[in-house]
Amino acid sequence: ASCAAGGGGNVNMLSAALHLLSDFARSLTTLAESLVLMALARQGEGARGPPPAFVDAVAALCVCSFIGIGILAGAVKWLRAFRTYLRRERVAAPSGGPSP
């Protein structure tokens, strides 16, 4: 639904875009991971190169970092909109009533 009071964008579209972005990031890291493993694959006990589990862990951390940055950006946008809403409500609240 559109944020009518704040004039913001469509939350569902933002969620879908972030989801697509996270899928794209995972696909890119999977591609990069596979290329690294193909180029530097360990072929034996004395072989050089990173172990496959390490490469996979680094790729997973990259994806989680990208997703976390997206979540933080959405949270900051939401908090700003909520703060604006609270300020408008405080200004619009009737004054002159009995004080507690």
N, C-alpha and C positions, 0 to 999 in steps of 0.2 A: 504494500500500500504506500501511497505517496505521503510524505510528511506535509500535510496541508498547513499546519500552523507555522512550521519553520521554513517552508518553501524549499526544503531539501529534496534530494533526488529519491528515486525509487529504491527502497531498501532491498526488495527482492532482486532487482537487477544488479545491485551492488554485490549481493551475496553470490549470485550466479557468476559474475565477473571474477570475483575472488576465487571461487571454486575452480573456474577454468584456468585461472592463473596458477593456482597450486598444482593442478593436473599437468599443465605445461612445464612447470618447474621440475616436477618429478620425472616427466618424460625426458627433459634435457639432461638431468643428472643421471638417469638410467643410460642414456646414450653415451655420455661422457665416461661413465663408469665402465661400460662395456668396451669402449675404445681403449681405456687405460689397461683394463685386464687383458685385452687381446695383445696390446703392445708390450706389456711388461709381465706377462703371465709367468708364473713359477713353473718350471718344467722338472724340477727334482729337488732333492734335499739341499743341495748346495747352490741352487739357483738364486739369482738376485731379483729384486723387485718387491713391491709391496704385496703382502698377503691379500687374497681376495676379500677376506672378512674385513680387513682394515679399509680397503677401498669402498666397500659397501657401507661401512659405518660413516665414513666421511661424506659420502653422497647423501645418506639419510640425515646427517646433521645439517647439510646445506639446505635440503628441502624443508626441514623443520624450522630452520632460521628464516627462510623466505615466508613460510606460512605464519610464523610468529610476528614478523614485521607487518604482514597484512592484517593480522588480528589487532595489533597495536594501533595501526592507522585507523581501522574501523572503530576501535574503542575510543580513540581520541576524538574522532568526528562525532560519535554518539554523545560523549561527555560534553562537548561544546554545545551541541543541540539541546541537551538536557539543561545545561546551565542557562542558556538563552530562554528556554521555556520557564524555568524557575524565576528568572528576573521579570519576565512578562507577567507571570502570575502575581508576583509581589507588587508590581506597579498597578495591576488591574484590581487587586484586592480592595474592597471597600474599607475605608477608615472611618473612625468616629464611633465605632462600637465600644462596648464596655471592655476595659482592660482586665486581664486576669490577675 
